[in-house]
């Protein structure tokens, strides 16, 4: 698992990004379960994720952060990255971020992809 913590802080909200290879929907479920074994990730406001699976096509879940998973999915498709999940985690800081939250998702995914290209 490649994880980058504290990628963005904005008005009290904090963002992290995690990801790695997965095989099928069961692999996605196992990855999310492993991530959420850490208490701080289990208690996060949102664990938004997407993956493009060889045996299941595009998969995504906003986890309450409406529209965010579509951004992750689009970036994975553009990268041509199959059978990997990317999870953007947000801890809500008490202030609504409006459209800025989408820019923060892009920043997180871009940071993860850059690190992944460099070998993690």
C-alpha positions as CSV (number, residue, x, y, z in Angstrom):
1,X,0.0,0.0,0.0
2,X,1.3,3.4,-1.0
3,X,0.0,6.1,1.3
4,X,0.7,9.8,1.5
5,X,-0.7,11.6,4.6
6,X,-1.4,15.2,5.1
7,X,-1.5,16.0,1.3
8,X,-3.8,19.0,1.8
9,X,-5.1,21.1,4.7
10,X,-7.8,23.6,4.1
11,X,-10.1,25.3,6.7
12,X,-9.7,22.5,9.2
13,X,-10.2,19.6,6.7
14,X,-7.3,17.3,6.2
15,X,-6.7,15.0,3.2
16,X,-4.6,11.8,2.7
17,X,-4.4,9.4,-0.3
18,X,-3.8,5.7,-0.3
19,X,-3.7,3.1,-3.1
20,X,-2.3,-0.1,-4.4
21,X,-2.9,-3.1,-6.6
22,X,-6.2,-5.0,-6.2
23,X,-7.7,-8.1,-7.9
24,X,-11.4,-7.9,-8.5
25,X,-14.1,-6.6,-6.2
26,X,-12.9,-8.8,-3.4
27,X,-9.5,-7.1,-3.6
28,X,-11.2,-3.7,-3.4
29,X,-13.1,-4.9,-0.3
30,X,-9.9,-6.3,1.3
31,X,-7.9,-3.1,0.6
32,X,-10.6,-0.9,2.2
33,X,-10.9,-3.3,5.2
34,X,-7.1,-3.1,5.7
35,X,-7.1,0.7,5.4
36,X,-10.0,1.0,8.0
37,X,-8.2,-1.2,10.5
38,X,-6.3,1.9,11.4
39,X,-8.6,3.8,13.7
40,X,-8.0,7.2,12.2
41,X,-9.1,6.0,8.7
42,X,-12.1,4.2,10.1
43,X,-13.2,7.4,11.8
44,X,-12.5,9.6,8.7
45,X,-15.5,11.5,7.3
46,X,-15.0,10.2,3.8
47,X,-12.9,7.4,2.2
48,X,-13.8,8.1,-1.4
49,X,-12.3,5.5,-3.9
50,X,-12.2,4.3,-7.5
51,X,-10.6,1.5,-9.4
52,X,-10.7,0.2,-13.0
53,X,-10.8,-3.6,-12.7
54,X,-9.9,-6.0,-15.5
55,X,-12.7,-8.3,-14.6
56,X,-15.3,-5.7,-13.5
57,X,-14.7,-2.4,-15.3
58,X,-14.9,0.9,-13.5
59,X,-15.9,0.9,-9.8
60,X,-16.2,3.8,-7.5
61,X,-17.8,5.0,-4.3
62,X,-18.2,8.6,-3.1
63,X,-18.6,7.6,0.6
64,X,-20.7,10.8,1.0
65,X,-18.3,13.1,-0.8
66,X,-20.7,13.6,-3.8
67,X,-18.9,13.6,-7.2
68,X,-15.4,12.9,-5.8
69,X,-15.1,9.3,-6.9
70,X,-15.8,10.2,-10.5
71,X,-12.7,12.5,-10.4
72,X,-10.5,9.7,-9.1
73,X,-11.9,7.3,-11.7
74,X,-11.3,9.8,-14.6
75,X,-7.7,10.3,-13.5
76,X,-7.1,6.5,-13.3
77,X,-8.6,6.0,-16.7
78,X,-6.5,8.8,-18.2
79,X,-3.4,7.2,-16.6
80,X,-4.4,3.8,-18.0
81,X,-4.0,2.3,-14.6
82,X,-6.0,-0.9,-14.2
83,X,-6.4,-3.2,-11.1
84,X,-5.3,-0.5,-8.7
85,X,-7.4,1.3,-6.2
86,X,-6.9,4.9,-5.1
87,X,-8.6,6.1,-1.9
88,X,-8.8,9.8,-1.0
89,X,-9.5,10.2,2.7
90,X,-11.0,13.4,4.2
91,X,-11.3,14.4,7.8
92,X,-13.9,17.2,7.8
93,X,-12.8,20.3,9.7
94,X,-16.2,22.0,10.2
95,X,-16.2,24.3,7.2
96,X,-17.8,23.4,3.9
97,X,-15.3,23.7,1.1
98,X,-17.6,23.9,-1.9
99,X,-16.0,23.2,-5.2
100,X,-12.5,23.5,-3.7
101,X,-12.9,20.0,-2.4
102,X,-12.7,18.7,-6.0
103,X,-9.4,20.5,-6.5
104,X,-8.1,18.8,-3.3
105,X,-9.1,15.4,-4.6
106,X,-7.2,16.1,-7.9
107,X,-4.2,17.2,-5.8
108,X,-4.3,14.0,-3.8
109,X,-4.6,11.7,-6.8
110,X,-1.9,13.5,-8.7
111,X,0.4,13.2,-5.7
112,X,-0.3,9.5,-5.5
113,X,0.2,8.9,-9.2
114,X,3.5,10.8,-9.1
115,X,4.7,8.7,-6.2
116,X,3.5,5.5,-7.9
117,X,5.3,6.3,-11.1
118,X,8.5,6.8,-9.1
119,X,8.1,3.3,-7.6
120,X,6.3,4.2,-4.4
